[in-house]
Amino acid sequence: MAENKIKDFVAPAGTCVPWQVKKEEFGQLAGNEEIVKQEWEKLDGLAYAFIWFWVQR
């Protein structure tokens, strides 16, 4: 039987997918991890705002 890799979590307010979860998906990063983290958090914040814009309509 296939192993279920989906983990239950409650994302912190203002995020869709927290950095720690995404970091596990990426695995080992080549280069500066802090730059990737900053860009991920920006993108995630925009995604969160976009979703809430459509929910509130």
N, C-alpha and C positions, 0 to 999 in steps of 0.2 A: 504494500500500500504506500502511496506517495506521502512523503512527510510534509505536513502543513507548515509553511514558513511564515505565515501571517501571524504577527504578534498583536495582542491587544494593548492599546495604549490610549491615553487621553492627551492630546496635544495641548501644550501651553496656549493660553489665550493669545490670539493674534498670529497663530501659525497653522499651516495645514500639515506639513511634514517637518518635524523638528530636525535640526542638523544632526543630532546623534543618530537618528534612524537612517538618514540619508548617508551618513558617513559609513555605517555598517554595510549599506548596499554598494557603495563605491569600492570598499576594501582599501588596499594600499594606494595612496595618492602619490604621484610623482610631482614634485615641485612643492610650492608653498601652500600648505593646507589652510593657513589663515586666510589667504586670498580667496580660495574656493569657498570657505565657510562664509565669508562676508558676502560674496556674490550670491550664494545659495539663500542666505537670509533675506537679501533684497528681493530676489525672485519670489521667495515664499511669501513675503509680506505683500507683494503686488497680487499674487494669486489669492491670498486671503481677502484683500480689499475688493478684488473683482467679484469673488463669490458673494460677499456680503452686499455689494452693490446690487446684484441681481436678486438676492433673497429679499431685500428690503423694498423692492419695487411693487 
